[in-house]
Amino acid sequence: MKKKGIINRKLAAELAALGHKDRFMIADAGMPIPKGVEIIDLAVVGGVPSFRQVCDAIFEEEGVEEYWLAAEIKEKNPELLSYIQGKLKDINCTYVPHTELKAMSADIKFAVRTGEFSPYPNIICSADCAF
């Protein structure tokens, strides 16, 4: 039995299968995920697990080359934006309208649904080559 890192079988397998530049999303409880995109639903109740908890776990195991956020996070959730910027220092971020971020989610490998209810806690990440 795996004793460290991500122990969710489905999430661990999806992370291990990522190739360089493959995209994945970490999303809040209400983010609509397009049909056909694999969803790893970790949400239990509102706030559990939090967006931060899931990001902390994933970013310990997966490198991120660049990422996309909804531009609305700047005004509606600056505290969470500061957290993301701190976790992904020196990594290029592109801000797009939330509607565009939702459209971009059609091209991701998988989405991880958290129990987060705060505004605009959705991120699309491009996997980094870990060589």
SEDREN-894929 format. One record per residue (C-alpha): residue in three letters; x, y negated, z negated. Coordinates in nm, 2 decimals. Example, Ala and Ser with C-alpha at 12.3 -4.5 7.8 and 13.67 -1.06 7.14 Angstrom:
! residues 2
     r        u        v        w
   ALA     1.23     0.45    -0.78
   SER     1.37     0.11    -0.71
END
This chain:
! residues 131
     r        u        v        w
   MET     0.00     0.00     0.00
   LYS     0.13    -0.35     0.09
   LYS     0.19    -0.54    -0.23
   LYS     0.30    -0.88    -0.10
   GLY     0.17    -1.13     0.15
   ILE    -0.16    -1.09     0.32
   ILE    -0.34    -0.77     0.23
   ASN    -0.65    -0.82     0.43
   ARG    -0.61    -0.55     0.69
   LYS    -0.78    -0.73     0.98
   LEU    -0.60    -1.06     0.92
   ALA    -0.26    -0.89     0.88
   ALA    -0.31    -0.70     1.20
   GLU    -0.42    -1.01     1.40
   LEU    -0.12    -1.22     1.27
   ALA     0.12    -0.93     1.36
   ALA    -0.02    -0.91     1.71
   LEU     0.03    -1.29     1.79
   GLY     0.28    -1.37     2.06
   HIS     0.47    -1.69     2.12
   LYS     0.22    -1.98     2.19
   ASP    -0.09    -1.77     2.12
   ARG    -0.34    -1.98     1.94
   PHE    -0.55    -1.91     1.63
   MET    -0.78    -2.12     1.42
   ILE    -0.84    -2.16     1.04
   ALA    -1.19    -2.29     1.00
   ASP    -1.45    -2.40     0.75
   ALA    -1.76    -2.20     0.66
   GLY    -1.97    -2.38     0.92
   MET    -1.75    -2.40     1.22
   PRO    -1.93    -2.25     1.52
   ILE    -1.70    -1.99     1.68
   PRO    -1.76    -1.91     2.05
   LYS    -1.90    -1.57     2.14
   GLY    -1.62    -1.33     2.22
   VAL    -1.36    -1.48     1.98
   GLU    -1.26    -1.24     1.70
   ILE    -1.37    -1.38     1.36
   ILE    -1.20    -1.28     1.04
   ASP    -1.46    -1.39     0.79
   LEU    -1.31    -1.44     0.44
   ALA    -1.58    -1.66     0.31
   VAL    -1.74    -1.53    -0.01
   VAL    -1.93    -1.84    -0.15
   GLY    -1.88    -2.21    -0.11
   GLY    -1.52    -2.30    -0.17
   VAL    -1.40    -1.94    -0.19
   PRO    -1.15    -1.90    -0.05
   SER    -1.05    -2.26     0.00
   PHE    -0.89    -2.39     0.32
   ARG    -0.57    -2.45     0.13
   GLN    -0.55    -2.10    -0.01
   VAL    -0.59    -1.95     0.33
   CYS    -0.34    -2.19     0.49
   ASP    -0.09    -2.12     0.22
   ALA    -0.11    -1.75     0.28
   ILE    -0.10    -1.77     0.66
   PHE     0.18    -2.02     0.68
   GLU     0.39    -1.80     0.46
   GLU     0.37    -1.52     0.72
   GLU     0.32    -1.70     1.05
   GLY     0.53    -1.98     1.21
   VAL     0.35    -2.27     1.38
   GLU     0.49    -2.44     1.68
   GLU     0.22    -2.71     1.72
   TYR    -0.13    -2.77     1.60
   TRP    -0.45    -2.96     1.67
   LEU    -0.69    -3.13     1.43
   ALA    -1.02    -3.32     1.47
   ALA    -0.94    -3.69     1.48
   GLU    -1.23    -3.74     1.23
   ILE    -1.02    -3.58     0.95
   LYS    -0.82    -3.91     0.93
   GLU    -1.12    -4.10     0.80
   LYS    -1.34    -3.83     0.65
   ASN    -1.08    -3.61     0.47
   PRO    -0.74    -3.79     0.43
   GLU    -0.65    -3.58     0.12
   LEU    -0.67    -3.26     0.32
   LEU    -0.49    -3.42     0.61
   SER    -0.20    -3.51     0.38
   TYR    -0.19    -3.15     0.26
   ILE    -0.17    -3.02     0.62
   GLN     0.10    -3.27     0.71
   GLY     0.30    -3.16     0.41
   LYS     0.27    -2.79     0.50
   LEU     0.36    -2.85     0.86
   LYS     0.63    -3.11     0.84
   ASP     0.81    -3.20     1.16
   ILE     0.56    -3.00     1.37
   ASN     0.37    -3.18     1.65
   CYS     0.01    -3.25     1.58
   THR    -0.25    -3.36     1.84
   TYR    -0.57    -3.52     1.73
   VAL    -0.88    -3.46     1.94
   PRO    -1.25    -3.54     1.89
   HIS    -1.42    -3.27     1.68
   THR    -1.63    -3.17     1.99
   GLU    -1.31    -3.11     2.18
   LEU    -1.16    -2.90     1.90
   LYS    -1.48    -2.69     1.91
   ALA    -1.44    -2.65     2.29
   MET    -1.07    -2.55     2.25
   SER    -1.17    -2.27     2.01
   ALA    -1.30    -2.07     2.32
   ASP    -0.93    -2.01     2.41
   ILE    -0.80    -1.88     2.07
   LYS    -0.71    -1.52     1.99
   PHE    -0.90    -1.52     1.66
   ALA    -1.06    -1.75     1.40
   VAL    -1.03    -1.72     1.02
   ARG    -1.34    -1.84     0.84
   THR    -1.28    -1.98     0.49
   GLY    -1.54    -2.09     0.23
   GLU    -1.44    -2.45     0.27
   PHE    -1.72    -2.71     0.27
   SER    -1.52    -3.03     0.29
   PRO    -1.54    -3.24     0.62
   TYR    -1.33    -3.14     0.92
   PRO    -1.10    -2.87     0.77
   ASN    -1.04    -2.70     1.10
   ILE    -0.71    -2.64     1.26
   ILE    -0.59    -2.47     1.58
   CYS    -0.24    -2.35     1.56
   SER     0.01    -2.23     1.83
   ALA     0.22    -1.94     1.70
   ASP     0.59    -2.00     1.69
   CYS     0.86    -1.76     1.81
   ALA     1.02    -1.64     1.49
   PHE     1.37    -1.55     1.62
END
